[in-house]
Amino acid sequence: MNTLQHRLLSLLGVLALAAAIATVALVRHNQSQRLQLAQQQQYLQQSVQLENLYREIVRALAELSARSGDAPLRALLLQHGIEYTVNPTSVAPAQPTAAAAPTQPARR
């Protein structure tokens, strides 16, 4: 083996070692990215499960604030972008009762 072949093989060995080190580094980075993605997916799944509960809590707070006229609670809801309007209580008009039609005696 001459000097040129020795240098070429040494260079190829160094490149192979560098490629192996880069592969190990990329595998570790990929594992950490997968772990982070799995955590984010778990958070999203839990958030979706709790969404209805949060919606009910906000609705209950808004109803409480509207009923009691609680200005600080309304301000707190507004700080978080939750607005509501109070509908005036309306009395439903009385339903007309069906008037009995006068009956006529049956004729034979």
Backbone torsions as a table, in degrees:
resi	resn	phi	psi	omega
1	MET	NA	125.4	-179.2
2	ASN	-87.7	178.6	-175.0
3	THR	-66.0	-38.9	180.0
4	LEU	-63.6	-44.3	178.5
5	GLN	-64.4	-40.0	179.1
6	HIS	-62.4	-45.3	179.5
7	ARG	-65.8	-40.3	180.0
8	LEU	-65.0	-43.8	178.9
9	LEU	-67.6	-37.3	176.9
10	SER	-64.0	-42.4	178.2
11	LEU	-62.8	-43.1	178.0
12	LEU	-64.6	-36.2	177.1
13	GLY	-65.1	-43.1	178.4
14	VAL	-64.6	-41.6	178.6
15	LEU	-65.1	-38.8	177.9
16	ALA	-65.7	-40.7	177.2
17	LEU	-64.0	-43.3	178.2
18	ALA	-63.0	-39.6	178.2
19	ALA	-65.6	-38.9	178.6
20	ALA	-66.1	-42.8	178.0
21	ILE	-63.5	-42.5	178.4
22	ALA	-64.0	-38.5	178.7
23	THR	-63.8	-44.1	178.5
24	VAL	-61.9	-44.2	-179.8
25	ALA	-62.8	-42.6	179.8
26	LEU	-67.3	-36.6	177.9
27	VAL	-64.2	-43.8	178.4
28	ARG	-64.4	-42.5	177.6
29	HIS	-62.4	-41.5	179.3
30	ASN	-63.1	-40.5	178.6
31	GLN	-63.7	-41.9	179.6
32	SER	-67.1	-37.0	177.3
33	GLN	-65.8	-39.6	178.0
34	ARG	-65.3	-40.3	177.6
35	LEU	-62.9	-44.2	178.6
36	GLN	-63.4	-41.2	178.8
37	LEU	-64.6	-41.2	178.5
38	ALA	-63.6	-38.8	177.4
39	GLN	-65.4	-41.0	178.9
40	GLN	-65.7	-40.6	178.3
41	GLN	-64.5	-40.2	178.0
42	GLN	-63.7	-41.6	178.1
43	TYR	-61.3	-44.5	-180.0
44	LEU	-64.3	-41.9	179.1
45	GLN	-63.7	-41.4	178.4
46	GLN	-67.9	-36.2	179.1
47	SER	-64.9	-40.5	179.2
48	VAL	-64.5	-39.3	179.5
49	GLN	-65.7	-33.8	-177.3
50	LEU	-90.5	-5.7	-175.7
51	GLU	-58.4	-45.0	-179.4
52	ASN	-63.7	-39.1	177.7
53	LEU	-62.9	-46.0	179.4
54	TYR	-61.9	-41.1	179.8
55	ARG	-61.5	-42.3	179.6
56	GLU	-67.1	-38.3	178.0
57	ILE	-63.4	-45.5	179.8
58	VAL	-63.8	-41.9	178.8
59	ARG	-62.1	-43.3	-179.9
60	ALA	-64.8	-39.6	177.7
61	LEU	-65.4	-41.1	179.2
62	ALA	-65.2	-41.8	178.3
63	GLU	-64.3	-41.8	178.4
64	LEU	-62.0	-44.3	179.6
65	SER	-63.6	-40.7	-179.1
66	ALA	-68.9	-42.5	-179.1
67	ARG	-65.2	-44.5	-173.9
68	SER	-92.6	-9.2	-178.2
69	GLY	68.2	33.1	-176.8
70	ASP	-76.4	101.2	-177.5
71	ALA	-66.8	-42.3	179.1
72	PRO	-62.8	-36.6	178.0
73	LEU	-67.7	-40.3	177.3
74	ARG	-63.1	-40.9	178.7
75	ALA	-63.7	-39.5	178.0
76	LEU	-62.3	-44.3	178.4
77	LEU	-64.1	-39.7	179.1
78	LEU	-65.1	-34.7	177.5
79	GLN	-59.8	-29.6	-178.5
80	HIS	-99.4	13.3	174.5
81	GLY	80.3	21.1	-179.1
82	ILE	-107.4	114.0	-179.9
83	GLU	-114.8	150.2	176.2
84	TYR	-147.3	157.4	176.0
85	THR	-119.8	147.4	-179.3
86	VAL	-96.5	119.9	177.1
87	ASN	-83.8	131.4	177.9
88	PRO	-65.2	143.3	179.2
89	THR	-71.1	124.3	-178.6
90	SER	-110.4	138.9	178.4
91	VAL	-90.2	126.1	-179.2
92	ALA	-68.8	135.4	178.6
93	PRO	-62.0	145.9	-179.3
94	ALA	-64.0	136.2	179.5
95	GLN	-75.4	128.7	178.7
96	PRO	-65.9	135.3	178.3
97	THR	-84.3	148.2	-178.9
98	ALA	-72.1	120.4	179.1
99	ALA	-74.1	136.5	-179.8
100	ALA	-69.9	126.9	178.4
101	ALA	-74.8	138.3	179.7
102	PRO	-61.5	135.0	179.2
103	THR	-96.5	141.2	177.6
104	GLN	-106.0	144.6	179.7
105	PRO	-61.4	143.9	-180.0
106	ALA	-69.6	135.3	179.1
107	ARG	-100.4	137.6	178.9
108	ARG	-108.7	NA	NA
